[in-house]
């Protein structure tokens, strides 16, 4: 069990680092990613591994609203 927990923690840490690094890049160019206006106005998102990070662009950066597995039904998820 100890090895499994270690691998999961390391994987989670790596995913978090990847998301944080991408967020730092997106902060400089917040309108370059995909717009999800059909789901919610002004909602943007980008992929990191199997996840979509949704955010709203701001004048001084971005506001992260959700991190969702890309296999989810997005319209259903946002309507709940």
Biopython code that builds the backbone (N, CA, C, O; Angstrom):
import numpy as np
from Bio.PDB.StructureBuilder import StructureBuilder

atoms = [
    (1, "UNK", "N", (0.820, -1.201, 0.000)),
    (1, "UNK", "CA", (0.000, 0.000, 0.000)),
    (1, "UNK", "C", (0.860, 1.260, 0.000)),
    (1, "UNK", "O", (0.484, 2.249, -0.628)),
    (2, "UNK", "N", (1.988, 1.253, 0.676)),
    (2, "UNK", "CA", (2.830, 2.432, 0.762)),
    (2, "UNK", "C", (3.343, 2.896, -0.588)),
    (2, "UNK", "O", (3.379, 4.099, -0.846)),
    (3, "UNK", "N", (3.745, 1.972, -1.461)),
    (3, "UNK", "CA", (4.236, 2.329, -2.792)),
    (3, "UNK", "C", (3.130, 2.948, -3.628)),
    (3, "UNK", "O", (3.360, 3.928, -4.336)),
    (4, "UNK", "N", (1.929, 2.381, -3.551)),
    (4, "UNK", "CA", (0.787, 2.906, -4.299)),
    (4, "UNK", "C", (0.485, 4.341, -3.885)),
    (4, "UNK", "O", (0.284, 5.207, -4.736)),
    (5, "UNK", "N", (0.454, 4.590, -2.589)),
    (5, "UNK", "CA", (0.183, 5.941, -2.080)),
    (5, "UNK", "C", (1.262, 6.900, -2.559)),
    (5, "UNK", "O", (0.953, 8.021, -2.964)),
    (6, "UNK", "N", (2.511, 6.483, -2.521)),
    (6, "UNK", "CA", (3.607, 7.328, -2.977)),
    (6, "UNK", "C", (3.447, 7.686, -4.454)),
    (6, "UNK", "O", (3.623, 8.842, -4.839)),
    (7, "UNK", "N", (3.112, 6.691, -5.281)),
    (7, "UNK", "CA", (2.930, 6.937, -6.714)),
    (7, "UNK", "C", (1.767, 7.888, -6.956)),
    (7, "UNK", "O", (1.871, 8.788, -7.789)),
    (8, "UNK", "N", (0.665, 7.704, -6.243)),
    (8, "UNK", "CA", (-0.494, 8.592, -6.398)),
    (8, "UNK", "C", (-0.159, 10.022, -5.989)),
    (8, "UNK", "O", (-0.536, 10.977, -6.669)),
    (9, "UNK", "N", (0.545, 10.158, -4.883)),
    (9, "UNK", "CA", (0.923, 11.509, -4.436)),
    (9, "UNK", "C", (1.864, 12.168, -5.425)),
    (9, "UNK", "O", (1.745, 13.361, -5.705)),
    (10, "UNK", "N", (2.807, 11.389, -5.957)),
    (10, "UNK", "CA", (3.741, 11.946, -6.930)),
    (10, "UNK", "C", (3.000, 12.336, -8.202)),
    (10, "UNK", "O", (3.268, 13.393, -8.774)),
    (11, "UNK", "N", (2.078, 11.501, -8.646)),
    (11, "UNK", "CA", (1.293, 11.818, -9.846)),
    (11, "UNK", "C", (0.454, 13.066, -9.632)),
    (11, "UNK", "O", (0.379, 13.925, -10.510)),
    (12, "UNK", "N", (-0.173, 13.169, -8.476)),
    (12, "UNK", "CA", (-0.983, 14.355, -8.165)),
    (12, "UNK", "C", (-0.108, 15.600, -8.107)),
    (12, "UNK", "O", (-0.499, 16.663, -8.588)),
    (13, "UNK", "N", (1.059, 15.469, -7.527)),
    (13, "UNK", "CA", (1.985, 16.594, -7.442)),
    (13, "UNK", "C", (2.450, 17.028, -8.838)),
    (13, "UNK", "O", (2.538, 18.221, -9.129)),
    (14, "UNK", "N", (2.744, 16.054, -9.686)),
    (14, "UNK", "CA", (3.158, 16.375, -11.061)),
    (14, "UNK", "C", (2.038, 17.050, -11.829)),
    (14, "UNK", "O", (2.281, 18.003, -12.569)),
    (15, "UNK", "N", (0.798, 16.564, -11.661)),
    (15, "UNK", "CA", (-0.345, 17.182, -12.333)),
    (15, "UNK", "C", (-0.528, 18.610, -11.844)),
    (15, "UNK", "O", (-0.742, 19.520, -12.645)),
    (16, "UNK", "N", (-0.447, 18.809, -10.540)),
    (16, "UNK", "CA", (-0.581, 20.151, -9.981)),
    (16, "UNK", "C", (0.489, 21.084, -10.544)),
    (16, "UNK", "O", (0.188, 22.219, -10.914)),
    (17, "UNK", "N", (1.728, 20.618, -10.613)),
    (17, "UNK", "CA", (2.816, 21.436, -11.169)),
    (17, "UNK", "C", (2.556, 21.784, -12.631)),
    (17, "UNK", "O", (2.811, 22.911, -13.054)),
    (18, "UNK", "N", (2.050, 20.821, -13.408)),
    (18, "UNK", "CA", (1.740, 21.074, -14.819)),
    (18, "UNK", "C", (0.641, 22.115, -14.964)),
    (18, "UNK", "O", (0.726, 23.006, -15.809)),
    (19, "UNK", "N", (-0.390, 21.997, -14.138)),
    (19, "UNK", "CA", (-1.491, 22.963, -14.178)),
    (19, "UNK", "C", (-0.992, 24.343, -13.782)),
    (19, "UNK", "O", (-1.318, 25.335, -14.436)),
    (20, "UNK", "N", (-0.212, 24.412, -12.726)),
    (20, "UNK", "CA", (0.316, 25.707, -12.270)),
    (20, "UNK", "C", (1.199, 26.361, -13.336)),
    (20, "UNK", "O", (1.095, 27.565, -13.569)),
    (21, "UNK", "N", (2.055, 25.587, -13.977)),
    (21, "UNK", "CA", (2.920, 26.131, -15.032)),
    (21, "UNK", "C", (2.111, 26.649, -16.204)),
    (21, "UNK", "O", (2.395, 27.725, -16.731)),
    (22, "UNK", "N", (1.103, 25.891, -16.618)),
    (22, "UNK", "CA", (0.260, 26.326, -17.739)),
    (22, "UNK", "C", (-0.535, 27.574, -17.354)),
    (22, "UNK", "O", (-0.715, 28.471, -18.178)),
    (23, "UNK", "N", (-1.009, 27.635, -16.116)),
    (23, "UNK", "CA", (-1.737, 28.823, -15.654)),
    (23, "UNK", "C", (-0.853, 30.066, -15.719)),
    (23, "UNK", "O", (-1.312, 31.142, -16.102)),
    (24, "UNK", "N", (0.399, 29.914, -15.347)),
    (24, "UNK", "CA", (1.318, 31.053, -15.418)),
    (24, "UNK", "C", (1.482, 31.535, -16.855)),
    (24, "UNK", "O", (1.573, 32.739, -17.094)),
    (25, "UNK", "N", (1.521, 30.614, -17.811)),
    (25, "UNK", "CA", (1.608, 31.010, -19.219)),
    (25, "UNK", "C", (0.326, 31.664, -19.695)),
    (25, "UNK", "O", (0.358, 32.687, -20.379)),
    (26, "UNK", "N", (-0.793, 31.076, -19.337)),
    (26, "UNK", "CA", (-2.096, 31.588, -19.786)),
    (26, "UNK", "C", (-2.379, 32.968, -19.208)),
    (26, "UNK", "O", (-3.058, 33.778, -19.838)),
    (27, "UNK", "N", (-1.870, 33.236, -18.031)),
    (27, "UNK", "CA", (-2.072, 34.545, -17.411)),
    (27, "UNK", "C", (-1.566, 35.665, -18.322)),
    (27, "UNK", "O", (-2.147, 36.750, -18.355)),
    (28, "UNK", "N", (-0.497, 35.407, -19.053)),
    (28, "UNK", "CA", (0.060, 36.418, -19.950)),
    (28, "UNK", "C", (-0.732, 36.570, -21.244)),
    (28, "UNK", "O", (-0.713, 37.638, -21.856)),
    (29, "UNK", "N", (-1.425, 35.521, -21.666)),
    (29, "UNK", "CA", (-2.205, 35.541, -22.906)),
    (29, "UNK", "C", (-3.557, 34.863, -22.667)),
    (29, "UNK", "O", (-3.807, 33.782, -23.200)),
    (30, "UNK", "N", (-4.429, 35.488, -21.872)),
    (30, "UNK", "CA", (-5.639, 34.809, -21.411)),
    (30, "UNK", "C", (-6.688, 34.522, -22.481)),
    (30, "UNK", "O", (-7.585, 33.716, -22.236)),
    (31, "UNK", "N", (-6.615, 35.137, -23.636)),
    (31, "UNK", "CA", (-7.648, 34.929, -24.651)),
    (31, "UNK", "C", (-7.199, 34.028, -25.803)),
    (31, "UNK", "O", (-7.888, 33.943, -26.819)),
    (32, "UNK", "N", (-6.066, 33.364, -25.661)),
    (32, "UNK", "CA", (-5.576, 32.508, -26.737)),
    (32, "UNK", "C", (-6.144, 31.093, -26.698)),
    (32, "UNK", "O", (-6.084, 30.379, -27.699)),
    (33, "UNK", "N", (-6.688, 30.682, -25.569)),
    (33, "UNK", "CA", (-7.200, 29.320, -25.451)),
    (33, "UNK", "C", (-8.622, 29.223, -25.969)),
    (33, "UNK", "O", (-9.224, 30.217, -26.374)),
    (34, "UNK", "N", (-9.142, 28.018, -25.948)),
    (34, "UNK", "CA", (-10.487, 27.764, -26.455)),
    (34, "UNK", "C", (-11.524, 28.488, -25.615)),
    (34, "UNK", "O", (-11.452, 28.506, -24.386)),
    (35, "UNK", "N", (-12.487, 29.082, -26.299)),
    (35, "UNK", "CA", (-13.596, 29.741, -25.636)),
    (35, "UNK", "C", (-14.762, 28.764, -25.543)),
    (35, "UNK", "O", (-15.111, 28.114, -26.529)),
    (36, "UNK", "N", (-15.353, 28.662, -24.379)),
    (36, "UNK", "CA", (-16.497, 27.787, -24.150)),
    (36, "UNK", "C", (-17.754, 28.624, -23.943)),
    (36, "UNK", "O", (-18.528, 28.365, -23.021)),
    (37, "UNK", "N", (-17.958, 29.613, -24.784)),
    (37, "UNK", "CA", (-19.086, 30.534, -24.646)),
    (37, "UNK", "C", (-20.433, 29.831, -24.766)),
    (37, "UNK", "O", (-21.435, 30.333, -24.258)),
    (38, "UNK", "N", (-20.475, 28.671, -25.433)),
    (38, "UNK", "CA", (-21.749, 27.945, -25.544)),
    (38, "UNK", "C", (-22.178, 27.367, -24.197)),
    (38, "UNK", "O", (-23.359, 27.107, -23.970)),
    (39, "UNK", "N", (-21.216, 27.171, -23.318)),
    (39, "UNK", "CA", (-21.527, 26.670, -21.980)),
    (39, "UNK", "C", (-21.808, 27.831, -21.044)),
    (39, "UNK", "O", (-22.818, 27.842, -20.340)),
    (40, "UNK", "N", (-20.910, 28.811, -21.039)),
    (40, "UNK", "CA", (-21.074, 30.013, -20.220)),
    (40, "UNK", "C", (-20.336, 31.157, -20.911)),
    (40, "UNK", "O", (-19.243, 30.958, -21.440)),
    (41, "UNK", "N", (-20.920, 32.345, -20.910)),
    (41, "UNK", "CA", (-20.255, 33.497, -21.539)),
    (41, "UNK", "C", (-18.885, 33.778, -20.894)),
    (41, "UNK", "O", (-18.731, 33.695, -19.676)),
    (42, "UNK", "N", (-17.921, 34.103, -21.718)),
    (42, "UNK", "CA", (-16.557, 34.467, -21.298)),
    (42, "UNK", "C", (-15.749, 33.320, -20.709)),
    (42, "UNK", "O", (-14.631, 33.544, -20.246)),
    (43, "UNK", "N", (-16.274, 32.105, -20.712)),
    (43, "UNK", "CA", (-15.557, 30.972, -20.146)),
    (43, "UNK", "C", (-14.532, 30.451, -21.148)),
    (43, "UNK", "O", (-14.869, 30.162, -22.296)),
    (44, "UNK", "N", (-13.299, 30.336, -20.716)),
    (44, "UNK", "CA", (-12.221, 29.783, -21.535)),
    (44, "UNK", "C", (-11.683, 28.535, -20.864)),
    (44, "UNK", "O", (-11.974, 28.265, -19.699)),
    (45, "UNK", "N", (-10.892, 27.776, -21.612)),
    (45, "UNK", "CA", (-10.309, 26.584, -21.027)),
    (45, "UNK", "C", (-9.097, 26.105, -21.795)),
    (45, "UNK", "O", (-8.920, 26.420, -22.971)),
    (46, "UNK", "N", (-8.266, 25.339, -21.111)),
    (46, "UNK", "CA", (-7.102, 24.726, -21.732)),
    (46, "UNK", "C", (-6.912, 23.330, -21.157)),
    (46, "UNK", "O", (-7.385, 23.017, -20.064)),
    (47, "UNK", "N", (-6.214, 22.506, -21.914)),
    (47, "UNK", "CA", (-5.975, 21.122, -21.523)),
    (47, "UNK", "C", (-4.629, 20.972, -20.833)),
    (47, "UNK", "O", (-3.635, 21.588, -21.218)),
    (48, "UNK", "N", (-4.627, 20.143, -19.809)),
    (48, "UNK", "CA", (-3.410, 19.643, -19.179)),
    (48, "UNK", "C", (-3.665, 18.161, -18.934)),
    (48, "UNK", "O", (-4.538, 17.792, -18.149)),
    (49, "UNK", "N", (-2.906, 17.331, -19.605)),
    (49, "UNK", "CA", (-3.112, 15.882, -19.550)),
    (49, "UNK", "C", (-4.556, 15.573, -19.937)),
    (49, "UNK", "O", (-5.002, 15.961, -21.017)),
    (50, "UNK", "N", (-5.287, 14.884, -19.073)),
    (50, "UNK", "CA", (-6.669, 14.509, -19.380)),
    (50, "UNK", "C", (-7.685, 15.464, -18.763)),
    (50, "UNK", "O", (-8.855, 15.110, -18.620)),
    (51, "UNK", "N", (-7.265, 16.642, -18.405)),
    (51, "UNK", "CA", (-8.132, 17.584, -17.713)),
    (51, "UNK", "C", (-8.279, 18.875, -18.505)),
    (51, "UNK", "O", (-7.385, 19.290, -19.243)),
    (52, "UNK", "N", (-9.438, 19.493, -18.323)),
    (52, "UNK", "CA", (-9.669, 20.830, -18.880)),
    (52, "UNK", "C", (-9.732, 21.779, -17.697)),
    (52, "UNK", "O", (-10.486, 21.561, -16.749)),
    (53, "UNK", "N", (-8.944, 22.817, -17.765)),
    (53, "UNK", "CA", (-8.942, 23.837, -16.727)),
    (53, "UNK", "C", (-9.758, 25.003, -17.275)),
    (53, "UNK", "O", (-9.379, 25.623, -18.269)),
    (54, "UNK", "N", (-10.875, 25.294, -16.624)),
    (54, "UNK", "CA", (-11.758, 26.368, -17.063)),
    (54, "UNK", "C", (-11.442, 27.633, -16.277)),
    (54, "UNK", "O", (-11.172, 27.596, -15.077)),
    (55, "UNK", "N", (-11.482, 28.746, -16.987)),
    (55, "UNK", "CA", (-11.151, 30.013, -16.340)),
    (55, "UNK", "C", (-11.870, 31.171, -17.029)),
    (55, "UNK", "O", (-12.354, 31.063, -18.156)),
    (56, "UNK", "N", (-11.914, 32.272, -16.303)),
    (56, "UNK", "CA", (-12.417, 33.528, -16.848)),
    (56, "UNK", "C", (-11.242, 34.495, -16.955)),
    (56, "UNK", "O", (-10.540, 34.725, -15.970)),
    (57, "UNK", "N", (-11.018, 35.067, -18.147)),
    (57, "UNK", "CA", (-9.949, 36.064, -18.284)),
    (57, "UNK", "C", (-10.281, 37.332, -17.491)),
    (57, "UNK", "O", (-11.435, 37.758, -17.435)),
    (58, "UNK", "N", (-9.277, 37.912, -16.893)),
    (58, "UNK", "CA", (-9.394, 39.167, -16.159)),
    (58, "UNK", "C", (-8.335, 40.132, -16.685)),
    (58, "UNK", "O", (-7.413, 39.713, -17.384)),
    (59, "UNK", "N", (-8.454, 41.392, -16.364)),
    (59, "UNK", "CA", (-7.464, 42.356, -16.838)),
    (59, "UNK", "C", (-6.085, 42.098, -16.233)),
    (59, "UNK", "O", (-5.069, 42.425, -16.847)),
    (60, "UNK", "N", (-6.043, 41.518, -15.043)),
    (60, "UNK", "CA", (-4.757, 41.278, -14.384)),
    (60, "UNK", "C", (-4.458, 39.782, -14.219)),
    (60, "UNK", "O", (-3.712, 39.403, -13.317)),
    (61, "UNK", "N", (-5.027, 38.933, -15.074)),
    (61, "UNK", "CA", (-4.761, 37.502, -14.978)),
    (61, "UNK", "C", (-5.981, 36.678, -15.336)),
    (61, "UNK", "O", (-6.747, 37.035, -16.231)),
    (62, "UNK", "N", (-6.154, 35.568, -14.627)),
    (62, "UNK", "CA", (-7.286, 34.686, -14.871)),
    (62, "UNK", "C", (-7.860, 34.216, -13.534)),
    (62, "UNK", "O", (-7.178, 34.231, -12.509)),
    (63, "UNK", "N", (-9.116, 33.804, -13.567)),
    (63, "UNK", "CA", (-9.753, 33.187, -12.405)),
    (63, "UNK", "C", (-10.123, 31.765, -12.797)),
    (63, "UNK", "O", (-10.971, 31.553, -13.664)),
    (64, "UNK", "N", (-9.485, 30.788, -12.154)),
    (64, "UNK", "CA", (-9.779, 29.379, -12.406)),
    (64, "UNK", "C", (-11.103, 29.050, -11.725)),
    (64, "UNK", "O", (-11.295, 29.352, -10.547)),
    (65, "UNK", "N", (-12.015, 28.429, -12.474)),
    (65, "UNK", "CA", (-13.304, 28.085, -11.888)),
    (65, "UNK", "C", (-13.483, 26.592, -11.677)),
    (65, "UNK", "O", (-14.083, 26.175, -10.686)),
    (66, "UNK", "N", (-12.970, 25.782, -12.598)),
    (66, "UNK", "CA", (-13.157, 24.340, -12.495)),
    (66, "UNK", "C", (-11.997, 23.609, -13.168)),
    (66, "UNK", "O", (-11.388, 24.111, -14.113)),
    (67, "UNK", "N", (-11.710, 22.422, -12.662)),
    (67, "UNK", "CA", (-10.775, 21.485, -13.292)),
    (67, "UNK", "C", (-11.562, 20.191, -13.447)),
    (67, "UNK", "O", (-11.958, 19.569, -12.461)),
    (68, "UNK", "N", (-11.787, 19.789, -14.716)),
    (68, "UNK", "CA", (-12.692, 18.678, -14.999)),
    (68, "UNK", "C", (-11.998, 17.675, -15.914)),
    (68, "UNK", "O", (-11.271, 18.059, -16.830)),
    (69, "UNK", "N", (-12.223, 16.405, -15.663)),
    (69, "UNK", "CA", (-11.724, 15.381, -16.566)),
    (69, "UNK", "C", (-12.367, 15.588, -17.932)),
    (69, "UNK", "O", (-13.574, 15.805, -18.031)),
    (70, "UNK", "N", (-11.565, 15.519, -18.973)),
    (70, "UNK", "CA", (-12.051, 15.827, -20.323)),
    (70, "UNK", "C", (-13.046, 14.800, -20.858)),
    (70, "UNK", "O", (-13.676, 15.039, -21.888)),
    (71, "UNK", "N", (-13.198, 13.670, -20.187)),
    (71, "UNK", "CA", (-14.175, 12.651, -20.617)),
    (71, "UNK", "C", (-15.591, 12.987, -20.171)),
    (71, "UNK", "O", (-16.546, 12.365, -20.636)),
    (72, "UNK", "N", (-15.740, 13.941, -19.295)),
    (72, "UNK", "CA", (-17.072, 14.298, -18.771)),
    (72, "UNK", "C", (-17.907, 14.983, -19.838)),
    (72, "UNK", "O", (-17.377, 15.593, -20.767)),
    (73, "UNK", "N", (-19.214, 14.873, -19.693)),
    (73, "UNK", "CA", (-20.161, 15.601, -20.539)),
    (73, "UNK", "C", (-20.201, 17.029, -19.997)),
    (73, "UNK", "O", (-20.833, 17.290, -18.974)),
    (74, "UNK", "N", (-19.534, 17.944, -20.677)),
    (74, "UNK", "CA", (-19.348, 19.294, -20.148)),
    (74, "UNK", "C", (-20.658, 20.064, -20.009)),
    (74, "UNK", "O", (-20.882, 20.728, -18.996)),
    (75, "UNK", "N", (-21.515, 19.983, -21.005)),
    (75, "UNK", "CA", (-22.775, 20.719, -20.921)),
    (75, "UNK", "C", (-23.620, 20.215, -19.752)),
    (75, "UNK", "O", (-24.244, 21.007, -19.045)),
    (76, "UNK", "N", (-23.638, 18.910, -19.555)),
    (76, "UNK", "CA", (-24.388, 18.338, -18.426)),
    (76, "UNK", "C", (-23.750, 18.763, -17.108)),
    (76, "UNK", "O", (-24.454, 19.118, -16.163)),
    (77, "UNK", "N", (-22.424, 18.727, -17.041)),
    (77, "UNK", "CA", (-21.720, 19.102, -15.815)),
    (77, "UNK", "C", (-22.033, 20.541, -15.423)),
    (77, "UNK", "O", (-22.304, 20.816, -14.254)),
    (78, "UNK", "N", (-22.000, 21.454, -16.374)),
    (78, "UNK", "CA", (-22.225, 22.861, -16.062)),
    (78, "UNK", "C", (-23.692, 23.181, -15.821)),
    (78, "UNK", "O", (-24.003, 24.229, -15.254)),
    (79, "UNK", "N", (-24.589, 22.319, -16.230)),
    (79, "UNK", "CA", (-26.006, 22.583, -15.993)),
    (79, "UNK", "C", (-26.461, 22.081, -14.627)),
    (79, "UNK", "O", (-27.563, 22.408, -14.185)),
    (80, "UNK", "N", (-25.629, 21.294, -13.955)),
    (80, "UNK", "CA", (-25.986, 20.753, -12.631)),
    (80, "UNK", "C", (-25.867, 21.795, -11.555)),
    (80, "UNK", "O", (-26.130, 21.509, -10.387)),
]
sb = StructureBuilder()
sb.init_structure("model")
sb.init_model(0)
sb.init_chain("A")
sb.init_seg("    ")
for serial, (resi, resn, name, xyz) in enumerate(atoms, 1):
    if name == "N":
        sb.init_residue(resn, " ", resi, " ")
    sb.init_atom(name, np.array(xyz, "f"), 0.0, 1.0, " ", f" {name:<3s}", serial, name[0])
structure = sb.get_structure()
